[in-house]
Amino acid sequence: MTKEQMLAEFGGPGVENPQVLDLITVDPASGDVVLVMIERRRWGESPLQLKQIEEKINRYLAYVLDGFLAEHHPAYVGKKARLRLDCAEAPHGEAVRFVEAATHAIRAEGLDLEIRVSG
């Protein structure tokens, strides 16, 4: 499937689209598999934002915990996986509490959540 076909069928990447894994990469320093969620909006820009991020997190967790990551990418079997949220700005206000709660919930499943401000 070409990139154009994929975009036409599933839509583009970003937390607004829970059907798409935005990016899967390997951290060269740790060897961890990193599943990246992309949030291009500023915090609070949409009333749906936190709900969309929550749904994206749940989809990513299911992808890892239900074995689909290993099934689709056998080279990653045995590697530690973590989630990363790339955002346009550092969390503030209600987003700080949301990120803290999400981090706690993700750790309870044996994974970590990393926040990266990408500007």
Secondary structure as a PSIPRED ss2 file (coil, helix, strand):
# PSIPRED VFORMAT (PSIPRED V4.0)

   1 M C   1.000  0.000  0.000
   2 T C   1.000  0.000  0.000
   3 K H   0.000  1.000  0.000
   4 E H   0.000  1.000  0.000
   5 Q H   0.000  1.000  0.000
   6 M H   0.000  1.000  0.000
   7 L H   0.000  1.000  0.000
   8 A H   0.000  1.000  0.000
   9 E H   0.000  1.000  0.000
  10 F H   0.000  1.000  0.000
  11 G C   1.000  0.000  0.000
  12 G C   1.000  0.000  0.000
  13 P C   1.000  0.000  0.000
  14 G C   1.000  0.000  0.000
  15 V C   1.000  0.000  0.000
  16 E C   1.000  0.000  0.000
  17 N C   1.000  0.000  0.000
  18 P C   1.000  0.000  0.000
  19 Q C   1.000  0.000  0.000
  20 V C   1.000  0.000  0.000
  21 L C   1.000  0.000  0.000
  22 D C   1.000  0.000  0.000
  23 L E   0.000  0.000  1.000
  24 I E   0.000  0.000  1.000
  25 T E   0.000  0.000  1.000
  26 V E   0.000  0.000  1.000
  27 D C   1.000  0.000  0.000
  28 P C   1.000  0.000  0.000
  29 A C   1.000  0.000  0.000
  30 S C   1.000  0.000  0.000
  31 G C   1.000  0.000  0.000
  32 D C   1.000  0.000  0.000
  33 V E   0.000  0.000  1.000
  34 V E   0.000  0.000  1.000
  35 L E   0.000  0.000  1.000
  36 V E   0.000  0.000  1.000
  37 M E   0.000  0.000  1.000
  38 I E   0.000  0.000  1.000
  39 E E   0.000  0.000  1.000
  40 R C   1.000  0.000  0.000
  41 R C   1.000  0.000  0.000
  42 R C   1.000  0.000  0.000
  43 W C   1.000  0.000  0.000
  44 G C   1.000  0.000  0.000
  45 E C   1.000  0.000  0.000
  46 S C   1.000  0.000  0.000
  47 P C   1.000  0.000  0.000
  48 L C   1.000  0.000  0.000
  49 Q H   0.000  1.000  0.000
  50 L H   0.000  1.000  0.000
  51 K H   0.000  1.000  0.000
  52 Q H   0.000  1.000  0.000
  53 I H   0.000  1.000  0.000
  54 E H   0.000  1.000  0.000
  55 E H   0.000  1.000  0.000
  56 K H   0.000  1.000  0.000
  57 I H   0.000  1.000  0.000
  58 N H   0.000  1.000  0.000
  59 R H   0.000  1.000  0.000
  60 Y H   0.000  1.000  0.000
  61 L H   0.000  1.000  0.000
  62 A H   0.000  1.000  0.000
  63 Y H   0.000  1.000  0.000
  64 V H   0.000  1.000  0.000
  65 L H   0.000  1.000  0.000
  66 D C   1.000  0.000  0.000
  67 G C   1.000  0.000  0.000
  68 F H   0.000  1.000  0.000
  69 L H   0.000  1.000  0.000
  70 A H   0.000  1.000  0.000
  71 E H   0.000  1.000  0.000
  72 H H   0.000  1.000  0.000
  73 H C   1.000  0.000  0.000
  74 P H   0.000  1.000  0.000
  75 A H   0.000  1.000  0.000
  76 Y H   0.000  1.000  0.000
  77 V C   1.000  0.000  0.000
  78 G C   1.000  0.000  0.000
  79 K C   1.000  0.000  0.000
  80 K C   1.000  0.000  0.000
  81 A E   0.000  0.000  1.000
  82 R E   0.000  0.000  1.000
  83 L E   0.000  0.000  1.000
  84 R E   0.000  0.000  1.000
  85 L E   0.000  0.000  1.000
  86 D E   0.000  0.000  1.000
  87 C E   0.000  0.000  1.000
  88 A C   1.000  0.000  0.000
  89 E C   1.000  0.000  0.000
  90 A C   1.000  0.000  0.000
  91 P C   1.000  0.000  0.000
  92 H C   1.000  0.000  0.000
  93 G C   1.000  0.000  0.000
  94 E H   0.000  1.000  0.000
  95 A H   0.000  1.000  0.000
  96 V H   0.000  1.000  0.000
  97 R H   0.000  1.000  0.000
  98 F H   0.000  1.000  0.000
  99 V H   0.000  1.000  0.000
 100 E H   0.000  1.000  0.000
 101 A H   0.000  1.000  0.000
 102 A H   0.000  1.000  0.000
 103 T H   0.000  1.000  0.000
 104 H H   0.000  1.000  0.000
 105 A H   0.000  1.000  0.000
 106 I H   0.000  1.000  0.000
 107 R H   0.000  1.000  0.000
 108 A H   0.000  1.000  0.000
 109 E C   1.000  0.000  0.000
 110 G C   1.000  0.000  0.000
 111 L C   1.000  0.000  0.000
 112 D C   1.000  0.000  0.000
 113 L E   0.000  0.000  1.000
 114 E E   0.000  0.000  1.000
 115 I E   0.000  0.000  1.000
 116 R E   0.000  0.000  1.000
 117 V E   0.000  0.000  1.000
 118 S C   1.000  0.000  0.000
 119 G C   1.000  0.000  0.000
